[in-house]
Amino acid sequence: MEDPVKVIKITRNHFLRSPKSCRLQFNRVQSDHDHITQQKLQEQQQWQETIDPLKLVLGKVVGRGAFGVVHKGSYHGQTVAVKVLDFGNKGVTKASMEAMKRDFIKEVGLWQNLDHPNVTKMIGATMSMKTNSGHKNKKSKTESNFCIVSEYVKRGSLRSYLFKNRDRKLPMKTVYQFALDIAKGLSYLHSKKIILRDVKPDNILIDNQNRMKLADFGESVSEPLELLFTSGEIGTRGYMAPEVVSRKPYGHKCDVYSFGICLWEIYCCEMAYTFDLDNITADIYKEMRPSIPVNCPRSLARLIQRCWDTNPSKRPEMKDVAVELEETMKSEGLETLSEDHNTIYGCFGFFSHARLEKR
């Protein structure tokens, strides 16, 4: 069995979509982008009222993408993360701007009612932000009034954490706990009929209690009764399920595939692929997998292989993955983290998480 691929560099921002991902979203054909219904227009007005722009202050830029900027900011005097849509003047067409607005509305609609310890909490959104409201970072050049305010997760992304630990393995207790957190978060989203579609360490944040939190709902979609069809790739190659790359019908099992790749990376503390995958054909891509180290525990190796199975129907449900991880931790004597790890807590007093239902 070949040795795992070594980490070379990290280039993707943990909170924003890549330029290619943004361009592709304008070309894809989806029913939820055909038109904005009257109900969505009413929801848009409601979203404008969930944040008081006068009490929102933008601080330094902590992330930047092709069409968005993330600031560390404050709202009602509390530290928050502020994701601002940036239209700019870089040749973006009017149609693209309208598509971005629709994506903004969709993202807010999916994110605003989510409440789970392993999902980053959205505090509110506005389409009436004043770009000069206490904002001192002149390099931002933000040219949009559209922004989403969420809890600020201080410890950064799982990607950064793995990169810092690339020269040593994580304790198995940590590997299993990280995997369990992500599995619970995805299980919750799937129970709400939401497909994240861009599961990767860059989009998973770590809070002060070492809890994993799923973030960035820009590529998410509500799962319909029938499988989705797409005219373009959604997500990030390397984590993208083969059926998505092949432009075949897909559903929430595409997130399970991505989870399998993430689990490999958590165990190995490496990136699964460090080379460009953009020009690899769909037929070759569907057979590609990173090599699982020979010293990987058999139960973990089997779970990884089942999650990234080419056949979506053979991949497990995330709720079953969470149960399996909990049982493995118990049988191996790997106690879960303290009760505080999943305790109900408030983010600046704005919200409280609901407890996980006991299975």
C-alpha positions as CSV (number, residue, x, y, z in Angstrom):
1,M,0.0,0.0,0.0
2,E,1.4,3.4,-0.9
3,D,2.4,6.0,1.6
4,P,0.0,8.9,2.0
5,V,0.5,12.0,0.0
6,K,2.6,14.6,1.8
7,V,1.2,18.1,2.5
8,I,2.7,20.7,0.2
9,K,0.7,23.9,0.7
10,I,-2.8,25.1,1.7
11,T,-4.4,27.7,-0.6
12,R,-8.1,27.6,0.1
13,N,-9.8,30.0,2.5
14,H,-11.8,28.2,5.1
15,F,-14.9,30.4,4.9
16,L,-15.3,31.6,1.3
17,R,-15.8,29.8,-1.9
18,S,-13.1,29.7,-4.5
19,P,-13.3,31.9,-7.6
20,K,-13.9,28.8,-9.8
21,S,-16.7,27.7,-7.5
22,C,-18.3,31.1,-7.8
23,R,-18.0,31.1,-11.6
24,L,-19.5,27.7,-11.8
25,Q,-22.5,28.6,-9.8
26,F,-23.5,31.2,-12.4
27,N,-23.5,28.5,-15.1
28,R,-25.4,25.7,-13.3
29,V,-29.0,25.1,-14.0
30,Q,-31.2,24.5,-10.9
31,S,-34.9,24.9,-10.3
32,D,-34.4,27.1,-7.3
33,H,-32.7,29.7,-9.4
34,D,-35.3,29.9,-12.1
35,H,-37.2,32.7,-10.4
36,I,-37.8,34.3,-7.0
37,T,-41.3,33.7,-5.8
38,Q,-43.4,36.2,-3.9
39,Q,-42.8,34.3,-0.7
40,K,-39.1,34.7,-1.1
41,L,-39.5,38.4,-1.6
42,Q,-41.3,38.5,1.7
43,E,-38.6,36.5,3.3
44,Q,-36.0,38.9,1.9
45,Q,-37.8,41.8,3.7
46,Q,-37.8,39.8,6.9
47,W,-34.1,39.1,6.7
48,Q,-33.3,42.8,6.3
49,E,-34.8,43.2,9.7
50,T,-32.8,40.5,11.5
51,I,-29.8,42.8,11.9
52,D,-29.7,46.5,12.9
53,P,-27.1,47.9,10.5
54,L,-26.4,50.8,12.9
55,K,-25.2,48.5,15.6
56,L,-22.9,46.5,13.3
57,V,-19.2,47.5,13.2
58,L,-16.8,45.9,10.7
59,G,-13.2,45.3,11.8
60,K,-10.2,43.7,10.1
61,V,-10.6,41.4,7.1
62,V,-10.0,37.8,8.2
63,G,-10.9,36.1,4.9
64,R,-11.4,37.0,1.2
65,G,-12.8,35.3,-1.9
66,A,-13.7,36.2,-5.4
67,F,-17.1,37.7,-4.5
68,G,-17.0,38.1,-0.7
69,V,-15.1,39.3,2.3
70,V,-15.2,38.1,5.9
71,H,-14.6,40.6,8.6
72,K,-14.1,40.2,12.3
73,G,-16.6,42.6,13.7
74,S,-18.9,43.5,16.5
75,Y,-22.7,43.5,16.9
76,H,-24.2,45.0,20.1
77,G,-20.7,45.1,21.4
78,Q,-20.1,41.4,20.9
79,T,-17.5,39.9,18.6
80,V,-19.0,38.4,15.4
81,A,-18.0,37.2,12.0
82,V,-19.4,39.3,9.1
83,K,-19.6,37.8,5.6
84,V,-20.1,40.6,3.1
85,L,-21.0,40.0,-0.5
86,D,-18.6,42.0,-2.7
87,F,-19.9,42.8,-6.2
88,G,-16.9,44.9,-7.0
89,N,-16.2,46.3,-10.5
90,K,-14.2,43.4,-12.0
91,G,-16.3,42.8,-15.0
92,V,-19.1,41.0,-13.2
93,T,-22.2,41.0,-15.4
94,K,-25.6,42.1,-14.3
95,A,-26.9,38.5,-14.6
96,S,-24.1,37.3,-12.4
97,M,-24.9,40.0,-9.8
98,E,-28.5,38.9,-9.8
99,A,-27.4,35.2,-9.4
100,M,-25.2,36.2,-6.4
101,K,-28.2,38.0,-4.8
102,R,-30.3,34.9,-5.3
103,D,-27.6,32.8,-3.8
104,F,-27.4,35.1,-0.8
105,I,-31.1,34.9,-0.2
106,K,-30.9,31.1,-0.5
107,E,-28.0,30.8,1.9
108,V,-29.7,32.9,4.5
109,G,-32.9,31.0,4.1
110,L,-31.2,27.7,4.7
111,W,-28.9,28.9,7.5
112,Q,-31.0,31.2,9.6
113,N,-33.1,28.6,11.5
114,L,-30.4,26.0,12.1
115,D,-29.6,25.3,15.7
116,H,-27.1,22.6,16.6
117,P,-23.8,22.5,18.6
118,N,-21.9,21.3,15.6
119,V,-23.2,23.9,13.1
120,T,-22.0,27.5,13.1
121,K,-24.9,29.8,14.3
122,M,-26.1,32.6,12.1
123,I,-27.1,35.6,14.1
124,G,-28.8,37.5,11.3
125,A,-28.5,39.1,7.9
126,T,-29.2,42.4,6.2
127,M,-29.4,43.9,2.8
128,S,-29.1,47.4,4.2
129,M,-25.7,47.5,5.7
130,K,-23.9,50.9,5.7
131,T,-20.4,50.2,4.4
132,N,-18.9,53.0,6.5
133,S,-20.4,51.9,9.8
134,G,-17.3,52.0,12.0
135,H,-15.3,50.3,9.3
136,K,-11.7,51.3,9.4
137,N,-10.1,48.7,7.1
138,K,-9.5,50.7,3.9
139,K,-8.2,47.7,2.0
140,S,-11.6,46.0,2.0
141,K,-13.3,48.0,-0.8
142,T,-16.6,46.3,0.0
143,E,-19.2,47.5,-2.4
144,S,-22.3,45.7,-1.2
145,N,-25.0,46.1,1.5
146,F,-25.5,42.4,1.7
147,C,-24.0,40.7,4.7
148,I,-24.5,37.7,7.0
149,V,-23.5,37.9,10.7
150,S,-22.6,34.7,12.5
151,E,-20.9,33.6,15.7
152,Y,-17.1,34.2,15.6
153,V,-15.2,30.9,16.0
154,K,-11.9,32.0,17.4
155,R,-9.7,28.9,16.9
156,G,-10.1,28.9,13.1
157,S,-10.5,26.1,10.6
158,L,-9.9,22.4,10.9
159,R,-7.6,22.8,7.9
160,S,-5.3,25.1,9.8
161,Y,-5.4,22.8,12.8
162,L,-4.4,19.8,10.7
163,F,-1.7,21.8,9.0
164,K,-0.2,22.8,12.4
165,N,-0.1,19.1,13.4
166,R,1.1,17.8,10.0
167,D,4.4,16.5,11.5
168,R,2.6,14.4,14.1
169,K,-0.5,12.3,14.4
170,L,-3.5,13.3,16.4
171,P,-4.4,11.1,19.4
172,M,-7.1,8.6,18.4
173,K,-9.4,10.0,20.9
174,T,-9.2,13.4,19.1
175,V,-9.6,11.7,15.7
176,Y,-12.8,10.0,16.8
177,Q,-14.2,13.0,18.6
178,F,-13.6,15.3,15.6
179,A,-15.2,12.8,13.3
180,L,-18.1,12.3,15.7
181,D,-18.7,16.1,15.9
182,I,-18.8,16.4,12.1
183,A,-21.0,13.3,11.7
184,K,-23.5,14.8,14.2
185,G,-23.5,18.1,12.4
186,L,-24.1,16.5,9.0
187,S,-26.7,14.1,10.4
188,Y,-28.6,17.2,11.8
189,L,-28.5,18.9,8.4
190,H,-29.6,15.8,6.6
191,S,-32.5,15.5,9.0
192,K,-33.5,19.0,7.9
193,K,-33.2,17.9,4.3
194,I,-30.2,20.1,3.7
195,I,-27.2,19.0,1.6
196,L,-24.1,21.0,2.5
197,R,-22.3,20.1,-0.8
198,D,-18.9,21.5,0.2
199,V,-17.8,19.5,3.2
200,K,-14.0,20.0,3.7
201,P,-11.7,21.0,6.5
202,D,-11.6,24.5,5.2
203,N,-15.3,24.8,6.0
204,I,-15.2,23.2,9.4
205,L,-14.3,25.6,12.3
206,I,-13.1,24.8,15.8
207,D,-14.4,26.6,18.9
208,N,-12.7,27.1,22.3
209,Q,-14.0,23.7,23.5
210,N,-12.4,21.9,20.6
211,R,-15.9,21.3,19.1
212,M,-16.2,21.0,15.3
213,K,-18.7,23.4,13.7
214,L,-19.8,23.2,10.1
215,A,-19.7,26.5,8.3
216,D,-20.3,28.2,4.9
217,F,-23.7,27.4,3.5
218,G,-23.1,29.1,0.1
219,E,-23.2,25.8,-1.8
220,S,-26.0,24.2,0.3
221,V,-29.4,23.3,-1.1
222,S,-32.6,21.8,0.2
223,E,-32.9,18.2,-0.9
224,P,-36.1,17.6,-3.0
225,L,-38.0,14.3,-3.2
226,E,-36.1,13.5,-6.4
227,L,-32.4,13.4,-6.8
228,L,-30.8,16.7,-7.9
229,F,-29.5,17.3,-11.4
230,T,-26.7,19.8,-12.1
231,S,-25.1,21.2,-15.2
232,G,-21.9,22.0,-13.4
233,E,-19.7,20.8,-10.5
234,I,-20.7,22.0,-7.0
235,G,-18.1,22.0,-4.2
236,T,-14.4,21.3,-4.3
237,R,-12.7,18.6,-6.3
238,G,-11.0,16.1,-4.0
239,Y,-13.9,16.2,-1.7
240,M,-16.6,16.1,-4.4
241,A,-18.4,12.8,-4.9
242,P,-17.9,11.0,-8.2
243,E,-21.6,11.3,-9.2
244,V,-21.3,15.1,-8.8
245,V,-18.2,15.2,-11.0
246,S,-19.9,13.0,-13.6
247,R,-23.0,15.3,-13.5
248,K,-25.3,12.4,-12.6
249,P,-28.3,12.7,-10.2
250,Y,-27.2,13.0,-6.6
251,G,-28.6,13.5,-3.1
252,H,-27.3,13.9,0.4
253,K,-25.0,10.9,0.1
254,C,-22.5,13.3,-1.7
255,D,-21.8,14.8,1.8
256,V,-21.1,11.3,3.1
257,Y,-18.4,10.9,0.4
258,S,-16.8,14.2,1.4
259,F,-16.9,13.1,5.1
260,G,-14.9,10.0,4.2
261,I,-12.2,12.1,2.6
262,C,-12.2,14.5,5.6
263,L,-11.9,11.5,8.0
264,W,-8.9,10.3,6.1
265,E,-7.3,13.7,6.4
266,I,-8.1,14.0,10.1
267,Y,-6.4,10.6,10.8
268,C,-3.4,11.3,8.5
269,C,-3.1,15.1,9.3
270,E,-2.4,15.5,5.6
271,M,-4.3,16.7,2.5
272,A,-5.7,13.8,0.4
273,Y,-4.5,15.4,-2.8
274,T,-1.9,18.1,-3.3
275,F,-2.0,18.2,-7.1
276,D,-4.4,19.9,-9.5
277,L,-7.5,17.7,-10.1
278,D,-9.3,20.1,-12.5
279,N,-8.2,18.4,-15.7
280,I,-8.8,14.8,-14.5
281,T,-11.6,13.1,-16.3
282,A,-14.7,11.9,-14.5
283,D,-13.9,8.3,-15.2
284,I,-10.5,8.5,-13.7
285,Y,-11.7,10.7,-10.8
286,K,-14.3,8.2,-9.6
287,E,-11.5,5.6,-9.1
288,M,-9.2,7.9,-7.2
289,R,-8.7,7.5,-3.4
290,P,-5.8,8.3,-1.1
291,S,-4.1,5.3,0.3
292,I,-5.1,4.3,3.8
293,P,-2.1,3.7,6.0
294,V,-1.5,0.1,7.0
295,N,-1.5,1.1,10.7
296,C,-4.9,2.7,10.6
297,P,-7.3,0.8,12.9
298,R,-9.4,-1.7,10.9
299,S,-12.7,-0.3,12.1
300,L,-11.8,3.2,11.1
301,A,-10.3,2.1,7.7
302,R,-13.6,0.2,6.9
303,L,-15.7,3.3,7.8
304,I,-13.6,5.5,5.6
305,Q,-13.9,3.0,2.7
306,R,-17.7,2.7,3.1
307,C,-18.2,6.5,3.2
308,W,-16.3,7.1,0.0
309,D,-17.8,4.1,-1.9
310,T,-18.3,5.0,-5.5
311,N,-21.9,3.8,-5.3
312,P,-23.9,6.3,-3.2
313,S,-26.4,3.7,-2.1
314,K,-23.6,1.7,-0.4
315,R,-22.6,4.7,1.7
316,P,-24.0,4.8,5.3
317,E,-26.3,7.5,6.6
318,M,-24.5,10.1,8.7
319,K,-26.8,9.3,11.7
320,D,-25.6,5.7,11.5
321,V,-22.0,6.9,11.2
322,A,-22.4,8.9,14.4
323,V,-23.8,5.9,16.3
324,E,-20.9,3.7,15.0
325,L,-18.3,6.2,16.1
326,E,-19.8,6.5,19.5
327,E,-19.9,2.7,19.9
328,T,-16.3,2.4,18.7
329,M,-15.1,5.0,21.2
330,K,-16.9,3.2,24.0
331,S,-15.5,-0.2,23.1
332,E,-12.0,1.1,22.7
333,G,-12.2,3.0,26.0
334,L,-11.9,6.4,24.3
335,E,-14.2,8.4,26.5
336,T,-15.9,11.3,24.9
337,L,-14.9,14.8,25.8
338,S,-16.3,16.5,28.9
339,E,-20.0,17.2,29.2
340,D,-19.2,20.9,28.4
341,H,-18.3,19.8,24.9
342,N,-21.9,19.5,24.0
343,T,-23.5,21.7,26.6
344,I,-26.2,24.2,25.7
345,Y,-24.6,27.6,25.6
346,G,-25.5,31.0,24.3
347,C,-23.5,32.9,21.7
348,F,-23.4,36.4,23.1
349,G,-26.9,35.8,24.6
350,F,-28.4,35.8,21.1
351,F,-29.2,32.1,20.9
352,S,-29.0,28.7,22.7
353,H,-28.3,25.4,21.1
354,A,-30.8,22.5,21.5
355,R,-29.6,19.3,23.0
356,L,-29.0,16.3,20.8
357,E,-31.7,13.8,21.0
358,K,-30.6,10.6,22.6
359,R,-30.7,7.7,20.3
